[in-house]
């Protein structure tokens, strides 16, 4: 489109530069046509009308060009093309500055020309020219009359009694007569047109021949007067037939009209002819000049419009390109470059814009690099916050919560969306234990406090660390609250303490139990027969042996709890281990259905086969104990390839576990069974923890419990 527009502009410019010389030439020719001395005089009617028609065509052409430019300008303005408004103002400014003086000059010129035509082409001027021409005619008439009179006087001297006589006439006497009568030529011809007498005065030549002029009087036998043009003036002459009954000859006398007078009379005559000719074209000439002035006026307007357009384009095209480029920059395109022809301050503006875009592109590149670095750090920080087990809450300077990581949701049991945007003080409404933490926060100090929270029936032990954030000027930016759940840590510490207690108890009790049991058995063997009638001895010794056996069993449990072996990781098949554990219970408990459900195949991975089997046996034993009559125990296993964990779910249809007991279920010496030691689930928890896994309990619907074990899959 740009190439077509440029070609179109070149054609228009070429047409303008061709038309302007043509118009100038035609105006020159037409103006010269009013000069009588010009070769192409207006007497050539065809040429005149050709010029007039050409002027009309040029007038129409310029009207079209000017109108076209204005229509194009208005159309661009209506379409809202960038730069059209300033282009319109510039064009109107140029046209306004040129059209006012041009129209004034046009009006004055037309008025002057029309007034001039009306002044020169009127009745008085025509009468003056005619009267001047009439004076010339009268003068020639007067000369002719005088020549006729003098010819009669000369005739009397040449004719006597009807005879042509020359013998008695002295030529010397005739010469003074020439001066007396102011005659410059006297010739006498016989009837055969042979010259008989020839007298002249300078500058008239002696041998002027009038034989040709004598043909008419010879024919009509009458006197004639005429004028003969000579190089030195006009010769007015009279030819008089000399006859008296018969033709004897001819008398020719003439007077020379002075050349100055002849020229003046000729000029008057030509002026009269031109005036009459011009008078026929007065109105066409008026309108021709009107058209010429109109063409010149429109030419000036067109040139002003054209100059205005081109000057406006010199400004608006760069501005339009700059506006488009600015829009591109606003849309985010910093690779734009304005490549337009410009000069002066506009070129400086274009160059400055290109330099600005280049600087912006460089700055944007650096900003993008910084942004990517910030985003990388943000993602890194976010990843850390999302994956750490420590809860983090950050607040703004005004105390509103702006960040809550997933660990907070897990620890406090609330959604992040319910906290973000709320004042941190609202946390005290949800958890009253935080009110003391909030009240203890002091400007510029770091606070660390341990609190106990009861959430969903569970007692959590938390360490809350609070840090106030400040900028370099010491202005507060907000605060960071860190929640660390040490409930499991306390359990582990308690577990370690209980292990130490169990170890010491087992050591202190195990040694005297064997002698006590042996002594009681020895007393029974030796003295039971002697106390046949005394049941007290039998009952007491039997009670001692039985209780010692119970104590031994309990000591063994303590010993096993205190001395769990180190984890021996080997590559094993989890499904096989579970199937071995289920096989033990299928034959012993026929009223219960045992099933293994492999939801997704679990690959072989590293774990301690014997310890995992021991943990499963403990869980199966608890499941069987919770089922009184008919029931079902299902062990479901699955593999999460994304998290890389193997999940074991031991489901039973027993009486279930109350919610208030679930939090203490894995504590040492806590049991729901009357005869339980409270170490079974503690040992299971220890085994799973040693495998870096997790165990939890939840309800099985419609009844029963589900123990969920998650072990890391490592190959």
C-alpha positions as CSV (number, residue, x, y, z in Angstrom):
1,X,0.0,0.0,0.0
2,X,2.8,2.4,0.8
3,X,4.5,1.7,-2.5
4,X,1.2,2.4,-4.4
5,X,0.7,5.6,-2.4
6,X,4.2,6.8,-3.3
7,X,3.7,6.1,-7.0
8,X,0.4,7.9,-6.9
9,X,2.1,10.9,-5.2
10,X,4.9,10.9,-7.8
11,X,2.3,10.9,-10.6
12,X,0.4,13.8,-9.0
13,X,3.6,15.8,-8.5
14,X,4.7,15.2,-12.1
15,X,1.3,16.2,-13.4
16,X,1.5,19.5,-11.4
17,X,4.9,20.3,-12.7
18,X,3.7,19.7,-16.2
19,X,0.5,21.7,-15.9
20,X,2.1,24.8,-14.3
21,X,4.4,25.6,-17.4
22,X,1.5,24.8,-19.8
23,X,-0.8,27.2,-17.8
24,X,1.9,29.8,-17.8
25,X,2.4,29.5,-21.5
26,X,-1.3,29.7,-22.3
27,X,-1.7,32.7,-20.1
28,X,1.3,34.4,-21.9
29,X,-0.2,33.6,-25.3
30,X,-3.6,34.8,-24.4
31,X,-2.3,38.0,-22.8
32,X,-0.1,38.7,-25.9
33,X,-3.1,38.1,-28.1
34,X,-4.5,41.5,-27.0
35,X,-1.4,43.2,-28.4
36,X,-2.0,44.3,-32.1
37,X,1.7,43.9,-32.9
38,X,1.7,40.2,-31.8
39,X,1.7,37.7,-34.6
40,X,-1.1,35.6,-33.2
41,X,-3.6,38.4,-33.1
42,X,-7.2,37.9,-31.8
43,X,-8.4,38.3,-35.4
44,X,-7.9,34.6,-35.6
45,X,-11.2,33.6,-34.1
46,X,-10.5,29.9,-34.0
47,X,-7.3,30.4,-32.0
48,X,-9.2,32.6,-29.5
49,X,-11.9,30.0,-28.9
50,X,-9.3,27.3,-28.5
51,X,-7.5,29.3,-25.8
52,X,-10.8,30.1,-24.1
53,X,-11.8,26.4,-24.1
54,X,-8.4,25.4,-22.8
55,X,-8.7,27.9,-20.0
56,X,-12.1,26.4,-19.2
57,X,-10.7,22.9,-19.1
58,X,-7.8,24.0,-16.9
59,X,-10.3,25.8,-14.6
60,X,-12.4,22.6,-14.3
61,X,-9.2,20.6,-13.7
62,X,-8.0,22.8,-10.9
63,X,-11.4,23.0,-9.4
64,X,-11.4,19.1,-9.4
65,X,-7.9,18.9,-7.9
66,X,-8.6,21.4,-5.2
67,X,-11.9,19.8,-4.4
68,X,-10.3,16.3,-4.4
69,X,-7.7,17.4,-1.9
70,X,-10.2,18.9,0.5
71,X,-12.6,15.9,0.2
72,X,-9.6,13.6,0.9
73,X,-8.7,15.7,3.9
74,X,-12.2,15.6,5.2
75,X,-12.5,11.8,4.7
76,X,-9.2,11.3,6.6
77,X,-10.4,13.5,9.4
78,X,-13.8,11.6,9.6
79,X,-12.0,8.2,9.7
80,X,-9.9,9.5,12.6
81,X,-6.6,8.9,10.9
82,X,-3.7,10.0,13.2
83,X,-2.4,13.4,12.1
84,X,-5.4,14.3,10.0
85,X,-6.5,17.1,12.4
86,X,-3.2,18.9,12.4
87,X,-2.9,18.3,8.7
88,X,-6.3,20.0,8.3
89,X,-5.3,22.9,10.4
90,X,-2.0,23.4,8.4
91,X,-3.8,23.2,5.1
92,X,-6.5,25.5,6.1
93,X,-3.9,27.9,7.5
94,X,-2.0,27.9,4.2
95,X,-5.2,28.2,2.1
96,X,-6.5,30.9,4.4
97,X,-3.3,32.9,4.2
98,X,-3.3,32.6,0.4
99,X,-7.0,32.7,-0.5
100,X,-7.8,36.0,1.2
101,X,-5.2,38.2,-0.7
102,X,-5.7,36.1,-3.8
103,X,-9.5,36.6,-3.8
104,X,-9.0,40.3,-3.1
105,X,-6.6,40.6,-6.1
106,X,-8.9,38.5,-8.1
107,X,-11.8,40.8,-7.4
108,X,-9.8,43.9,-8.0
109,X,-8.4,42.6,-11.2
110,X,-11.8,41.4,-12.5
111,X,-13.3,44.8,-11.6
112,X,-10.4,46.7,-13.2
113,X,-10.6,44.6,-16.4
114,X,-14.3,44.9,-16.7
115,X,-14.2,48.6,-16.0
116,X,-11.4,49.0,-18.5
117,X,-13.4,47.1,-21.1
118,X,-16.5,49.2,-20.4
119,X,-14.4,52.4,-20.6
120,X,-12.7,51.6,-23.9
121,X,-15.5,49.8,-25.6
122,X,-18.3,52.3,-25.5
123,X,-20.1,54.7,-27.9
124,X,-17.9,57.7,-27.2
125,X,-14.7,55.8,-28.0
126,X,-16.2,54.4,-31.1
127,X,-17.4,57.8,-32.2
128,X,-14.0,59.3,-31.5
129,X,-12.3,56.6,-33.6
130,X,-14.8,57.0,-36.4
131,X,-14.5,60.8,-36.4
132,X,-10.7,60.5,-36.5
133,X,-11.0,58.1,-39.4
134,X,-13.5,60.5,-41.0
135,X,-11.0,63.4,-40.8
136,X,-8.6,61.3,-42.9
137,X,-11.3,60.6,-45.4
138,X,-12.2,64.3,-45.6
139,X,-8.6,65.3,-46.1
140,X,-8.2,62.8,-48.9
141,X,-11.5,64.0,-50.4
142,X,-10.4,67.6,-50.2
143,X,-7.1,66.8,-52.0
144,X,-9.1,65.0,-54.6
145,X,-11.4,68.0,-55.1
146,X,-8.5,70.3,-55.4
147,X,-6.9,68.0,-58.0
148,X,-10.1,68.0,-60.0
149,X,-10.2,71.8,-59.8
150,X,-6.6,72.1,-60.9
151,X,-7.1,69.5,-63.6
152,X,-9.8,71.8,-65.1
153,X,-7.4,74.7,-65.1
154,X,-4.7,72.7,-66.8
155,X,-7.2,71.3,-69.3
156,X,-7.9,74.8,-70.6
157,X,-4.3,75.2,-71.4
158,X,-4.1,72.1,-73.4
159,X,-7.3,72.1,-75.4
160,X,-8.3,74.9,-77.7
161,X,-11.3,74.8,-80.0
162,X,-11.5,71.1,-79.5
163,X,-8.0,70.5,-80.5
164,X,-5.2,69.2,-78.3
165,X,-2.4,71.7,-78.7
166,X,1.1,71.6,-77.2
167,X,3.0,73.8,-79.6
168,X,2.0,77.1,-77.9
169,X,2.5,75.6,-74.3
170,X,5.8,76.1,-72.8
171,X,6.9,73.4,-70.4
172,X,8.9,75.9,-68.5
173,X,5.7,77.9,-67.8
174,X,4.0,74.7,-66.4
175,X,6.6,74.1,-63.7
176,X,5.7,77.2,-61.7
177,X,2.1,76.1,-62.0
178,X,3.0,72.9,-60.2
179,X,4.3,74.9,-57.3
180,X,1.4,77.3,-57.5
181,X,-1.2,74.5,-57.4
182,X,0.8,72.3,-55.0
183,X,0.8,69.6,-57.6
184,X,3.6,67.1,-57.6
185,X,2.8,65.3,-60.9
186,X,1.5,66.3,-64.3
187,X,1.3,63.9,-67.2
188,X,-0.4,64.0,-70.5
189,X,-1.2,60.9,-72.6
190,X,-2.6,60.8,-76.1
191,X,-5.6,58.6,-76.9
192,X,-3.1,55.8,-77.7
193,X,-1.9,56.1,-74.1
194,X,1.4,57.3,-75.1
195,X,3.0,59.8,-72.7
196,X,3.3,63.3,-74.2
197,X,4.2,65.4,-71.2
198,X,5.6,64.3,-67.8
199,X,6.4,66.8,-65.1
200,X,7.2,65.9,-61.4
201,X,8.5,67.4,-58.3
202,X,10.8,65.5,-56.0
203,X,10.5,63.0,-54.5
204,X,8.0,61.9,-57.2
205,X,9.8,59.9,-59.9
206,X,9.8,61.2,-63.5
207,X,8.9,57.9,-65.1
208,X,5.8,56.9,-63.1
209,X,3.6,54.9,-65.4
210,X,-0.2,55.3,-65.2
211,X,-1.1,53.1,-68.3
212,X,-2.7,50.5,-66.0
213,X,-4.6,53.2,-64.2
214,X,-5.8,54.7,-67.5
215,X,-7.7,51.5,-68.4
216,X,-10.8,52.5,-66.4
217,X,-11.2,56.1,-67.6
218,X,-10.5,54.9,-71.1
219,X,-13.4,52.6,-70.7
220,X,-15.9,54.8,-69.0
221,X,-14.7,58.1,-70.5
222,X,-15.1,59.7,-67.0
223,X,-12.8,61.5,-64.6
224,X,-11.5,59.4,-61.7
225,X,-9.6,60.1,-58.6
226,X,-7.5,57.6,-56.7
227,X,-4.5,57.1,-54.4
228,X,-1.3,55.3,-55.3
229,X,1.0,54.1,-52.5
230,X,4.6,54.9,-53.1
231,X,7.6,54.2,-50.9
232,X,7.8,57.9,-50.0
233,X,4.2,58.5,-49.4
234,X,0.7,58.2,-50.9
235,X,0.1,59.9,-54.3
236,X,-3.4,61.2,-54.7
237,X,-4.1,61.6,-58.4
238,X,-6.9,62.5,-60.8
239,X,-7.2,61.2,-64.4
240,X,-9.2,63.5,-66.6
241,X,-10.2,62.5,-70.2
242,X,-9.3,65.3,-72.7
243,X,-12.1,65.3,-75.3
244,X,-14.1,67.6,-77.3
245,X,-16.4,65.5,-79.4
246,X,-13.7,62.9,-79.4
247,X,-11.1,61.6,-77.1
248,X,-7.8,63.3,-77.5
249,X,-6.0,61.9,-74.5
250,X,-5.7,62.0,-70.7
251,X,-4.5,64.5,-68.1
252,X,-3.0,63.0,-64.9
253,X,-2.2,65.3,-62.0
254,X,-1.3,64.2,-58.5
255,X,-0.3,65.5,-55.1
256,X,2.0,63.6,-52.8
257,X,0.6,63.1,-49.2
258,X,3.4,63.4,-46.6
259,X,4.6,60.0,-45.3
260,X,4.1,61.0,-41.7
261,X,0.5,61.9,-42.4
262,X,0.0,58.7,-44.3
263,X,1.4,56.6,-41.4
264,X,-0.9,58.4,-39.0
265,X,-3.9,57.9,-41.2
266,X,-3.0,54.2,-41.7
267,X,-2.6,53.8,-37.9
268,X,-6.0,55.4,-37.4
269,X,-7.5,53.1,-40.0
270,X,-5.9,50.0,-38.5
271,X,-7.0,51.0,-35.1
272,X,-10.5,51.4,-36.3
273,X,-10.5,48.0,-37.9
274,X,-9.0,46.4,-34.7
275,X,-11.5,48.2,-32.6
276,X,-14.4,47.0,-34.6
277,X,-13.0,43.5,-34.6
278,X,-12.4,43.6,-30.8
279,X,-15.8,45.0,-30.2
280,X,-17.3,41.8,-31.6
281,X,-15.3,39.9,-28.9
282,X,-15.8,42.2,-25.9
283,X,-17.9,39.7,-23.8
284,X,-15.8,36.6,-24.8
285,X,-12.7,38.6,-23.9
286,X,-14.1,39.6,-20.6
287,X,-15.0,36.1,-19.7
288,X,-11.7,34.8,-21.1
289,X,-9.8,37.2,-18.8
290,X,-12.2,36.2,-16.0
291,X,-11.3,32.6,-16.6
292,X,-7.6,33.4,-16.8
293,X,-7.8,35.2,-13.4
294,X,-9.9,32.3,-12.0
295,X,-7.3,29.8,-13.2
296,X,-4.5,31.9,-11.7
297,X,-6.5,32.2,-8.4
298,X,-7.2,28.5,-8.3
299,X,-3.6,27.8,-9.2
300,X,-2.5,29.8,-6.3
301,X,-5.1,28.1,-4.0
302,X,-4.1,24.7,-5.4
303,X,-0.4,25.5,-4.9
304,X,-1.1,26.7,-1.4
305,X,-3.2,23.6,-0.7
306,X,-0.5,21.4,-2.3
307,X,2.3,23.1,-0.3
308,X,0.1,22.9,2.8
309,X,-0.5,19.1,2.2
310,X,3.2,18.5,1.6
311,X,4.3,20.5,4.6
312,X,1.6,18.9,6.7
313,X,2.7,15.5,5.4
314,X,6.3,16.4,6.3
315,X,5.0,16.8,9.9
316,X,2.0,14.5,10.1
317,X,3.6,11.4,8.5
318,X,6.4,11.3,11.1
319,X,3.8,12.1,13.8
320,X,1.5,9.4,12.5
321,X,4.4,6.9,12.4
322,X,5.4,8.1,16.0
323,X,1.8,7.6,17.1
324,X,1.6,4.1,15.7
325,X,4.9,3.3,17.2
326,X,3.8,4.7,20.5
327,X,0.8,2.5,20.4
328,X,3.0,-0.5,19.7
329,X,5.2,0.4,22.6
330,X,2.1,0.8,24.8
331,X,1.1,-2.7,23.7
332,X,4.5,-4.0,24.8
333,X,6.3,-4.2,21.4
334,X,9.7,-2.6,22.1
335,X,11.2,-3.8,18.8
336,X,9.4,-1.1,16.8
337,X,11.5,1.5,14.9
338,X,10.3,4.6,13.2
339,X,11.8,4.8,9.7
340,X,10.4,7.8,7.9
341,X,12.0,10.7,6.0
342,X,12.1,13.8,8.2
343,X,14.2,16.9,8.6
344,X,14.9,19.6,11.2
345,X,13.2,19.3,14.6
346,X,10.9,16.5,13.3
347,X,14.0,14.4,12.5
348,X,15.4,15.2,15.9
349,X,12.0,14.0,17.4
350,X,12.1,10.8,15.4
351,X,15.7,10.1,16.3
352,X,15.0,10.8,20.0
353,X,12.0,8.5,19.9
354,X,14.0,5.7,18.4
355,X,16.7,6.2,21.0
356,X,14.1,6.2,23.7
357,X,12.7,2.9,22.5
358,X,16.2,1.5,22.3
359,X,16.8,2.6,25.9
360,X,13.5,1.2,26.9
361,X,14.2,-2.1,25.2
362,X,17.5,-2.4,27.0
363,X,16.0,-1.3,30.3
364,X,13.1,-3.7,29.7
365,X,15.5,-6.5,29.0
366,X,17.3,-5.8,32.3
367,X,14.0,-5.5,34.1
368,X,12.8,-8.8,32.6
369,X,16.0,-10.4,33.9
370,X,15.5,-8.9,37.3
371,X,11.8,-10.0,37.2
372,X,12.8,-13.5,36.2
373,X,15.3,-13.5,39.1
374,X,12.7,-12.2,41.5
375,X,10.2,-14.8,40.2
376,X,12.8,-17.5,40.6
377,X,13.5,-16.4,44.1
378,X,9.7,-16.1,44.8
379,X,9.1,-19.6,43.4
380,X,12.0,-20.9,45.4
381,X,10.7,-19.2,48.6
382,X,7.2,-20.4,47.8
383,X,8.4,-23.9,47.2
384,X,10.2,-23.8,50.5
385,X,7.1,-22.5,52.3
386,X,4.9,-25.1,50.6
387,X,7.1,-28.0,51.5
388,X,8.4,-27.2,55.0
389,X,6.6,-28.7,57.9
390,X,6.8,-25.4,59.8
391,X,3.8,-23.0,59.5
392,X,4.5,-19.4,58.3
393,X,2.1,-16.4,58.5
394,X,3.3,-13.0,57.3
395,X,1.4,-9.7,57.8
396,X,1.6,-6.3,56.3
397,X,2.7,-3.1,58.1
398,X,-1.0,-2.5,58.9
399,X,-1.3,-5.9,60.5
400,X,-3.3,-7.8,57.8
401,X,-2.4,-11.4,56.9
402,X,-0.9,-11.6,53.4
403,X,0.8,-15.0,53.4
404,X,-0.3,-18.4,54.7
405,X,1.6,-21.6,53.8
406,X,0.1,-25.1,53.6
407,X,1.7,-26.1,56.8
408,X,-0.4,-23.6,58.7
409,X,-3.5,-25.1,57.1
410,X,-2.4,-28.6,58.2
411,X,-1.4,-27.5,61.7
412,X,-4.3,-25.2,62.5
413,X,-6.9,-26.9,60.4
414,X,-8.1,-23.7,58.6
415,X,-8.1,-22.7,55.0
416,X,-5.6,-20.1,53.8
417,X,-8.4,-18.2,52.1
418,X,-10.2,-17.8,55.4
419,X,-7.1,-16.0,56.9
420,X,-5.6,-14.0,54.1
421,X,-6.8,-10.4,54.1
422,X,-8.0,-10.5,57.7
423,X,-6.3,-8.7,60.7
424,X,-3.9,-11.0,62.6
425,X,-5.8,-10.2,65.8
426,X,-8.7,-12.2,64.3
427,X,-6.6,-15.3,64.8
428,X,-7.1,-14.8,68.6
429,X,-10.9,-15.2,68.0
430,X,-10.3,-18.6,66.3
431,X,-7.6,-19.7,68.8
432,X,-7.7,-17.9,72.1
433,X,-4.3,-19.2,73.0
434,X,-2.8,-16.7,70.4
435,X,-4.1,-13.7,72.3
436,X,-1.1,-13.8,74.7
437,X,1.3,-14.1,71.8
438,X,-0.2,-11.1,70.1
439,X,-0.2,-9.0,73.2
440,X,3.5,-9.9,73.9
441,X,4.7,-8.7,70.5
442,X,6.9,-5.6,70.9
443,X,8.4,-3.4,68.3
444,X,11.9,-4.4,67.3
445,X,11.9,-7.6,69.5
446,X,11.9,-11.2,68.6
447,X,9.4,-13.4,70.5
448,X,9.5,-17.2,71.0
449,X,6.8,-18.9,73.0
450,X,5.4,-22.4,73.5
451,X,1.7,-22.8,73.5
452,X,-0.8,-25.7,73.6
453,X,-3.7,-25.8,71.1
454,X,-6.7,-28.1,71.1
455,X,-7.7,-28.6,67.5
456,X,-10.3,-31.2,66.5
457,X,-9.9,-33.0,69.7
458,X,-6.1,-33.1,69.4
459,X,-3.7,-31.4,71.7
460,X,-0.9,-29.8,69.7
461,X,2.3,-28.4,71.2
462,X,3.5,-25.4,69.2
463,X,6.5,-23.1,69.4
464,X,5.5,-19.7,68.0
465,X,8.3,-17.4,66.8
466,X,7.5,-13.8,65.9
467,X,9.8,-11.4,64.1
468,X,9.0,-7.8,63.2
469,X,10.3,-6.7,59.7
470,X,11.8,-3.3,59.1
471,X,13.3,-1.5,56.2
472,X,16.7,0.3,56.1
473,X,15.1,3.5,57.5
474,X,13.6,1.5,60.4
475,X,10.1,1.7,59.2
476,X,7.9,-1.3,59.9
477,X,7.1,-3.6,56.9
478,X,5.1,-6.2,58.8
479,X,5.7,-9.3,60.8
480,X,6.4,-13.0,60.3
481,X,4.9,-15.6,62.6
482,X,6.4,-19.1,62.5
483,X,4.6,-22.1,64.0
484,X,6.5,-25.3,64.7
485,X,4.6,-28.4,65.7
486,X,6.7,-30.2,68.3
487,X,3.9,-32.6,69.2
488,X,5.7,-35.5,67.5
489,X,9.0,-34.4,68.9
490,X,7.6,-34.5,72.4
491,X,6.2,-37.9,71.6
492,X,9.6,-39.1,70.5
493,X,11.2,-37.6,73.6
494,X,8.6,-39.3,75.8
495,X,9.1,-42.5,73.8
496,X,12.8,-42.3,74.5
497,X,12.2,-41.7,78.1
498,X,9.8,-44.6,78.3
499,X,12.3,-46.8,76.6
500,X,14.9,-45.9,79.2
501,X,12.4,-46.6,81.9
502,X,11.4,-49.9,80.3
503,X,15.1,-50.9,80.0
504,X,15.8,-50.2,83.7
505,X,12.5,-51.8,84.8
506,X,13.3,-54.9,82.8
507,X,16.8,-55.0,84.2
508,X,15.8,-54.5,87.8
509,X,12.8,-56.9,87.8
510,X,14.0,-59.7,85.5
511,X,16.8,-60.8,87.8
512,X,14.7,-61.6,91.0
513,X,11.8,-63.1,89.1
514,X,13.6,-66.4,88.2
515,X,14.6,-67.2,91.8
516,X,11.1,-66.3,93.0
517,X,9.5,-68.6,90.5
518,X,12.0,-71.4,91.2
519,X,11.5,-71.0,94.9
520,X,7.7,-71.2,94.6
521,X,7.9,-74.3,92.4
522,X,10.4,-75.9,94.8
523,X,8.0,-75.2,97.8
524,X,5.2,-76.8,95.9
525,X,7.2,-79.9,95.0
526,X,8.5,-80.4,98.5
527,X,5.6,-79.3,100.8
528,X,2.4,-79.7,98.7
529,X,1.8,-83.2,100.0
530,X,2.3,-82.2,103.5
531,X,-0.4,-79.5,103.3
532,X,-3.0,-81.6,101.6
533,X,-5.6,-80.3,104.0
534,X,-4.5,-76.7,103.7
535,X,-5.7,-75.1,100.4
536,X,-4.0,-71.9,101.3
537,X,-0.5,-73.2,100.6
538,X,-1.6,-74.5,97.2
539,X,-3.4,-71.3,96.2
540,X,-0.6,-69.0,97.4
541,X,2.2,-70.9,95.6
542,X,0.1,-71.2,92.5
543,X,-0.6,-67.5,92.5
544,X,3.1,-66.7,93.0
545,X,4.0,-68.9,90.0
546,X,1.3,-67.4,87.8
547,X,2.1,-63.8,88.7
548,X,5.7,-64.4,88.1
549,X,4.9,-65.7,84.6
550,X,2.8,-62.5,84.0
551,X,5.7,-60.4,85.2
552,X,8.1,-62.2,83.0
553,X,5.8,-61.6,80.0
554,X,5.6,-57.9,80.9
555,X,9.4,-57.7,81.3
556,X,9.8,-59.3,77.9
557,X,7.5,-56.7,76.4
558,X,9.5,-53.9,78.1
559,X,12.7,-55.5,76.8
560,X,11.4,-55.7,73.3
561,X,10.2,-52.1,73.4
562,X,13.5,-50.9,74.8
563,X,15.7,-52.9,72.4
564,X,14.1,-52.7,69.0
565,X,16.7,-53.8,66.5
566,X,18.2,-51.5,63.9
567,X,16.4,-51.3,60.6
568,X,17.8,-53.7,58.0
569,X,16.7,-52.4,54.6
570,X,16.5,-54.9,51.8
571,X,14.6,-55.1,48.5
572,X,11.3,-56.9,49.2
573,X,7.9,-57.4,47.8
574,X,5.3,-55.7,50.1
575,X,2.4,-57.9,48.8
576,X,4.2,-61.1,49.8
577,X,5.0,-59.9,53.3
578,X,1.3,-58.9,53.8
579,X,0.1,-62.3,52.4
580,X,2.4,-64.1,54.9
581,X,0.9,-62.1,57.8
582,X,-2.7,-62.7,56.7
583,X,-2.0,-66.5,56.3
584,X,-1.3,-66.7,60.1
585,X,-4.7,-65.2,60.9
586,X,-6.9,-66.9,58.3
587,X,-6.4,-70.4,59.9
588,X,-6.8,-69.1,63.4
589,X,-9.9,-66.9,63.0
590,X,-12.3,-68.6,60.7
591,X,-15.2,-66.3,61.6
592,X,-13.3,-63.3,60.1
593,X,-12.7,-62.7,56.4
594,X,-9.1,-61.6,55.5
595,X,-8.5,-59.9,52.1
596,X,-5.6,-58.4,50.3
597,X,-6.6,-55.7,47.8
598,X,-3.9,-54.3,45.4
599,X,-5.4,-51.1,44.2
600,X,-2.3,-50.3,42.1
601,X,0.8,-52.5,41.7
602,X,3.5,-51.7,44.2
603,X,7.1,-52.2,42.9
604,X,9.7,-53.8,45.1
605,X,11.4,-51.3,47.4
606,X,13.8,-51.2,50.4
607,X,12.3,-52.0,53.8
608,X,13.0,-54.3,56.8
609,X,10.9,-57.4,56.0
610,X,10.7,-58.7,59.6
611,X,9.9,-55.4,61.3
612,X,7.2,-54.5,58.8
613,X,5.7,-57.9,59.2
614,X,5.8,-57.5,63.0
615,X,4.0,-54.1,62.7
616,X,1.4,-55.7,60.4
617,X,0.9,-58.6,62.9
618,X,0.3,-56.0,65.7
619,X,-2.3,-54.1,63.6
620,X,-4.0,-57.4,62.6
621,X,-4.1,-58.5,66.2
622,X,-5.8,-55.3,67.2
623,X,-8.2,-55.6,64.3
624,X,-9.1,-59.1,65.3
625,X,-9.5,-58.1,68.9
626,X,-12.0,-55.3,67.9
627,X,-14.3,-57.8,66.0
628,X,-16.5,-59.8,68.4
629,X,-18.5,-61.9,66.0
630,X,-18.5,-62.1,62.2
631,X,-16.4,-59.5,60.5
632,X,-13.9,-58.5,57.8
633,X,-10.3,-57.3,57.7
634,X,-9.0,-55.9,54.5
635,X,-5.5,-54.8,53.7
636,X,-5.3,-52.5,50.7
637,X,-2.0,-51.4,49.1
638,X,-1.3,-48.8,46.5
639,X,1.6,-46.9,44.9
640,X,1.8,-43.1,44.4
641,X,4.4,-42.6,41.7
642,X,4.3,-38.8,42.0
643,X,4.9,-38.8,45.8
644,X,7.0,-42.0,45.6
645,X,5.2,-43.6,48.5
646,X,3.6,-47.0,49.2
647,X,0.3,-46.8,51.1
648,X,-1.0,-49.6,53.3
649,X,-4.5,-49.4,54.7
650,X,-5.6,-52.0,57.4
651,X,-9.4,-51.8,57.5
652,X,-11.6,-53.6,60.0
653,X,-15.3,-53.8,60.8
654,X,-14.9,-53.7,64.6
655,X,-16.2,-51.3,67.2
656,X,-13.8,-48.5,66.1
657,X,-11.9,-46.0,68.2
658,X,-13.4,-42.9,69.8
659,X,-12.1,-39.5,68.5
660,X,-10.8,-38.4,71.9
661,X,-8.5,-41.5,72.1
662,X,-7.0,-41.2,68.6
663,X,-4.5,-38.6,69.7
664,X,-3.0,-40.8,72.5
665,X,-3.3,-44.1,70.6
666,X,0.4,-44.4,69.8
667,X,1.7,-43.3,73.3
668,X,3.5,-45.9,75.4
669,X,1.4,-47.8,78.0
670,X,-1.8,-46.4,76.6
671,X,-4.3,-49.2,75.7
672,X,-8.0,-49.7,75.2
673,X,-7.7,-53.4,76.1
674,X,-8.0,-54.4,79.8
675,X,-5.1,-56.9,79.5
676,X,-3.0,-54.8,77.1
677,X,0.5,-53.4,78.0
678,X,0.0,-50.3,75.8
679,X,3.2,-51.0,73.8
680,X,1.8,-52.7,70.7
681,X,0.9,-49.6,68.7
682,X,3.9,-47.8,70.2
683,X,6.2,-50.4,68.7
684,X,4.3,-50.2,65.4
685,X,4.7,-46.4,65.4
686,X,8.4,-46.8,66.2
687,X,9.0,-49.3,63.3
688,X,7.2,-47.0,60.8
689,X,9.1,-43.9,62.0
690,X,12.4,-45.8,61.7
691,X,11.4,-46.4,58.1
692,X,10.8,-42.6,57.7
693,X,7.2,-43.3,57.2
694,X,3.9,-42.1,58.8
695,X,1.0,-43.9,60.5
696,X,-2.4,-42.4,61.3
697,X,-5.8,-43.7,62.2
698,X,-9.3,-42.8,60.8
699,X,-12.8,-44.1,60.9
700,X,-14.0,-46.8,58.6
701,X,-17.6,-46.4,57.3
702,X,-20.1,-47.6,58.3
703,X,-18.1,-49.0,61.3
704,X,-14.6,-49.9,62.3
705,X,-11.2,-48.3,61.9
706,X,-8.6,-47.8,59.3
707,X,-4.8,-47.6,60.0
708,X,-3.0,-45.9,57.2
709,X,0.7,-46.5,56.8
710,X,2.8,-44.5,54.2
711,X,6.3,-45.7,53.4
712,X,8.8,-44.1,51.1
713,X,9.5,-46.2,48.0
714,X,13.3,-46.4,47.6
715,X,15.0,-48.7,45.2
